Structures are given as structure tokens and as C-alpha cells.
Amino acid sequence: MDIPGDDEHNQSPGVLSEKSEYEPAEFDPESLGPDVPSPSDSDYDGEATGLFVRLVIVFNVALLALSLGPMLAYFEGQVDLGIRIFLVGVIAFSYGTFRYVKFERERKSDDEEGETAETTDTQPDSAESGDHNG
């Protein structure tokens, strides 16, 4: 009668249990894959990060209200409350979209201003490059 597990302690370890000469003595999980960069504080714009968190909350409220309002109206028969909640969702979604588009436009205009300032700063002035005969 074969009982599983009885023969295992009498057999020699298999090929898979033998260590290779290239295998380290102790496993280091940090050696797997590339190094993960740690962001410094200067990598993030405080205003942009704050706006991101606010917009995530606004869009979550909008999504909840846009889905909950019609469900209340249809399944529970509370049409008035469902419409009010749905309108809160529409307003929240509109506000979030407006703020996001405004932020993108400001960022684009700041980038364009920065590029024009860089190009004007790098061009030599005519008074400095001209001959000074006097």
C-alpha cells in the first residue's frame, strides 16, 4: 500500500533542490529588477498636486451622483431626489472639467512664456556685440 509522503524521506533530493554555482548563498529580493527611483520634493508642484487631489474627489462625487440619481428615480420611485442628486453630479462634473481645462491652459501659457523668455535671454544684445568706437 502506497502512502503519499512515505517515500519522500528515503529519496535523495532532486535536481531542482541542488544549488547552482551561479546562485548566491542568500537570496536578496532587492536584486530583482531595476532600482526604483525615489522622487524628491522638488519634482512636484504643490499647486498641481493639490488641484489633482481636489479634482479626484470632485470627479468621484460626480460619478457617484450621476449614477445614484437615476437609480433612485427608477428603482425607488424617488424622482425628485434622484433628479437633485443627478444635477449635483452634473454640476460637480462641469466644475471638475472647467478647473482641469483652466489648469491646462495656464500650464500651456506658462510653458510658452518660459520658452520665449529663454530665447530672448540667449540672444546677444546689439549694444554688447557692436563695436565701441569712441
Buried (B, 14 or more C-beta within 10 A) or exposed (E): EEEEEEEEEEEEEEEEEEEEEEEEEEEEEEEEEEEEEEEEEEEEEEEEEEBBEEBEEBBEBBEBBBEBBBEBBEEEEBEEBBBBBBEBBEBBBEBBBEBBEEBEEEEEEEEEEEEEEEEEEEEEEEEEEEEEEE
